[in-house]
Amino acid sequence: HSRLCGRAIVAYLQSKGFPEVALHFVREPRTRFRLALACGNIEAAMECAFTLEQAAGEGKEGSREVWGQLGSEALRQGNHQVVEMSYQRTKDFD
């Protein structure tokens, strides 16, 4: 019951435009990654990307997707170091 209530609170915060607040309550890496991207927190998103990559194993399709999303957000923010690292992880140099 408490997990369901927690998800409802996180969904409410996100729907009201407060993903950065919801980020403080979430521990699950995939959800945390999405929230971090939603509020533009590259550092938190990068931590989650490393965690998800380790869980999936390097080079897996899910890992490529995560690094691709992180690279896109980092590019949008002008963080070229994270963009480069993300593209190296996905082996996407185009």
N, C-alpha and C positions, 0 to 999 in steps of 0.2 A: 504494500500500500504506500509506503513512504517513497519508494522509487517512482511510482506513478505520479505522486504528488510533486516530487522534484522535477519530473519531466514537464508537468503542467506549468510549474513556475518558470522554468527555463523557456518554454514555448511562449508564455505570456510576455516575459521580458523581451524576448527577441521580436515578437510581433509588435510591441510598443516602441521599438526602435532603440533598445538598450542591450545589444549583444555583448558589449563590454562588461556589463554587470552580470549577465548570464554566464559569461566566461569564468567568473570566479567560483561558480557553483558546480561546474562540470568537470569530471575527471576522465570520462570515456574519450580516448584520443580522436576518433573520427568526428564526433560532435564538437569537441573542443577545437579541432582544426577548422571546421566550418564556421564556428563562432569567431575564432581569431581572424579569419579572412574577412568575415562580415564587418568587423570593427577595425580592420586594417592593422591588427597587431601582428606584424611579421615575425617577431621573435617567438611569440607563443605558437604561431602556426608552424614555424620551422622546428621547434621542439617536438610538436605533434607529428610532423612529417617524418622525422627521424624515428620516432616510436613506431609509427605505422609501417615504415620501411623495414624495421627490424622484425616486426610481427609477421609481415608478409614475405620477407626474404627479398633481397636486392633483385632488381630487374623485373619484378612482377608487374602485371598490368595496373593493379590498383595503386601500387607505389608510383608508377609513372604518372598516373592521373593526379595524384596528390602533389607531386613535385611540379607538374605542369601548371596546376592551379596556383601554387605558391609563386612560381616564376611569373605568371601573368600579373598577380597582385603586386609583386615586388617591382615589376616593370612599370606598372601604373603609378607606383609611389616613387619611382626613380632610384630604387635601391639596386644598383648594378651588380654589387657583389653577390647578393642573394639570387639575382637573375642568372648570373653566370654559374653559380653552384647548382641551381635548379636544372639548368639546361645540361650541365655535365651529368647530373643524376639521371636525366631522361635520355641522355645521349641525343639531344635534339639541338643541333647547332645551326639550324636554318634561320 
